Amino acid sequence: MERLGLLGGTFDPLHIGHLILASVAAEALALDAVWFVPAADPPHKQGRPVTPASHRVAMVALGIAGNPRFALSRIDVDRPGPHYSADMVALAQQQAPQATIFFLLGSDSLADLPTWHRPDLLLARCQLAVYRRPSAPVDMMALEARLPGLTGHVIWIDGPGVNLSASAIRERLQSGHSIRYLVPETVRTYIDTHHLYART
């Protein structure tokens, strides 16, 4: 039976933190594949401008090229909204019906899980593989009280501590600072070529 990891996100832009999380999770969980799933219209990002999906998809494709375990999935960008993680996992199950699915996320995202749309459905459809971030400790007792059964669905993953976010990368670019080594070089070239995140 295939073991499949799903890493959803805005990827605005894809950066090395995403790649490290996926790589460490693939090794720790013996995953056959990790699908990077760019979000079409992330509900939690309403109210702020998001780079068009065509650019975000292109950056993911460039950034994961060369790793045979990594694949780009368009299951979110090619469907009508609203776009919720539980629905995305259901679509992945349809495309890979024999797979055991692991939903990859950081501990900062786990802390917000009770506010997501139908987190109970997400737990019913997959295991949560949570990358432990020292900067984002999680009160599992409090979360368990809000989402009974959560603890049994969480697998903790430890890896290098990379305190990096897409918003920090955008801020560096808008301030005129280099992002070399923070994103794959192919992604940096794409951002430069298409003048993304330029200073306003």
C-alpha positions in Angstrom: 0.0 0.0 0.0 1.4 3.4 -1.0 2.2 5.9 1.7 1.4 9.4 0.5 2.2 12.7 2.1 0.2 15.8 1.3 1.8 19.2 1.8 -0.8 21.9 1.1 -0.1 25.6 1.2 -0.2 28.9 -0.5 3.5 28.6 -1.5 3.8 32.4 -2.0 6.6 31.6 -2.6 7.8 28.1 -2.1 10.9 28.2 0.1 13.5 25.8 1.6 11.5 25.4 4.8 8.7 23.6 2.7 11.3 21.4 1.1 13.0 20.5 4.3 9.7 19.6 6.0 8.7 17.4 3.0 12.1 15.7 2.8 12.3 15.0 6.5 8.7 13.7 6.6 9.3 11.5 3.6 12.3 9.9 5.3 10.7 9.6 8.8 7.4 8.1 7.5 8.9 6.1 4.6 6.6 7.9 2.2 6.5 6.8 -1.4 5.6 10.3 -2.6 4.9 13.8 -1.3 2.3 15.8 -3.2 2.8 19.6 -3.0 -0.7 21.0 -3.3 -0.9 24.8 -4.0 -4.1 26.3 -2.5 -6.3 28.0 -5.0 -8.1 30.4 -2.7 -7.0 29.9 0.9 -9.8 30.8 3.3 -7.4 31.9 6.0 -5.7 34.3 3.7 -8.8 36.3 2.9 -8.2 40.1 3.0 -4.6 40.0 1.7 -3.4 39.9 -1.8 -2.2 36.4 -3.0 0.0 35.9 -6.0 -2.0 34.4 -8.9 -2.1 30.6 -8.8 -0.3 30.3 -12.1 2.8 31.8 -10.7 2.6 29.9 -7.4 2.1 26.6 -9.3 5.1 27.4 -11.6 7.3 28.1 -8.6 6.4 24.8 -6.9 7.1 22.9 -10.1 10.5 24.5 -10.5 11.4 24.1 -6.8 10.6 20.4 -6.5 12.1 19.3 -9.9 14.7 16.7 -9.6 13.4 14.9 -6.5 11.6 11.7 -7.6 9.6 11.6 -4.4 8.1 15.0 -4.9 5.2 15.8 -7.2 3.0 18.8 -8.0 -0.8 18.2 -7.5 -3.3 20.6 -9.0 -6.3 19.0 -7.2 -6.9 22.3 -5.4 -6.2 24.9 -8.1 -8.3 23.1 -10.7 -11.6 22.9 -8.6 -14.1 25.5 -7.7 -14.1 26.9 -4.2 -14.4 27.1 -1.3 -11.1 25.4 -0.8 -10.8 23.5 2.5 -8.1 21.0 3.5 -10.6 18.2 4.4 -12.0 18.4 0.9 -8.6 18.4 -0.7 -7.7 15.2 1.2 -10.9 13.6 0.0 -9.9 14.4 -3.6 -6.5 12.9 -3.0 -8.1 9.7 -1.7 -10.1 9.5 -5.0 -6.9 9.8 -7.0 -4.9 7.4 -4.8 -7.5 5.1 -3.3 -5.0 2.5 -2.1 -2.8 5.1 -0.3 -2.4 5.7 3.4 -2.5 9.5 3.5 -0.4 11.7 5.8 -1.3 15.4 6.0 2.0 17.3 6.6 2.0 20.5 8.6 4.0 22.5 11.1 3.2 22.7 14.8 2.2 26.4 14.3 -0.6 25.2 11.9 -1.6 22.4 14.3 -2.3 25.0 17.0 -4.8 26.6 14.7 -6.5 23.4 13.6 -9.7 23.8 15.7 -10.5 27.0 13.7 -10.3 25.1 10.3 -13.4 24.1 8.4 -14.5 20.6 9.6 -11.3 19.5 11.3 -13.1 16.4 12.4 -13.4 15.3 8.7 -9.7 15.9 8.2 -8.9 13.7 11.2 -11.2 11.0 9.9 -9.5 11.0 6.4 -5.8 11.0 7.3 -3.0 11.0 9.8 -1.5 14.4 10.7 2.3 14.4 10.4 3.4 17.4 12.4 6.8 19.0 12.1 7.9 20.2 15.5 8.9 23.8 15.6 10.6 25.1 18.8 9.2 28.5 18.1 5.6 27.2 18.0 5.0 24.9 21.0 1.6 23.3 21.2 -0.6 22.7 24.2 -1.9 19.2 23.2 -4.2 19.0 26.3 -6.0 22.1 25.3 -6.2 21.0 21.7 -7.5 17.6 22.6 -10.2 19.2 24.7 -11.4 21.1 21.6 -10.9 18.3 19.2 -11.4 14.9 21.0 -9.3 12.2 19.5 -6.7 14.5 18.0 -3.8 13.1 19.9 -4.2 9.7 18.4 -4.1 11.2 14.9 -0.8 13.1 15.3 2.6 11.8 14.4 5.4 14.1 15.5 8.4 14.7 13.2 11.7 16.2 14.3 14.1 17.9 12.0 16.3 20.9 11.5 14.8 24.1 13.0 14.2 26.5 10.1 12.5 29.7 11.2 11.4 30.8 7.8 8.1 32.0 6.3 6.9 33.1 2.9 5.8 36.4 4.4 9.4 37.0 5.6 10.7 36.3 2.1 8.2 38.7 0.6 9.2 41.4 3.1 12.9 40.9 2.3 12.2 41.3 -1.4 10.0 44.4 -0.8 12.9 45.8 1.3 15.4 45.2 -1.5 17.2 42.4 0.3 18.5 39.1 -1.2 16.7 35.8 -0.8 19.5 33.7 -2.1 19.7 30.4 -0.3 16.2 30.9 1.2 14.4 29.6 -1.9 15.6 27.2 -4.6 17.7 29.1 -7.2 15.2 28.3 -9.9 12.4 29.9 -7.8 14.6 33.0 -7.2 15.2 33.3 -10.9 11.5 33.0 -11.6 10.7 35.7 -9.1 13.2 38.0 -10.6 12.1 37.3 -14.2 8.4 37.9 -13.4 9.1 40.8 -11.0 7.1 39.2 -8.2 7.0 40.8 -4.8 8.6 43.9 -6.1 9.0 47.0 -3.9 5.9 49.2 -4.0 
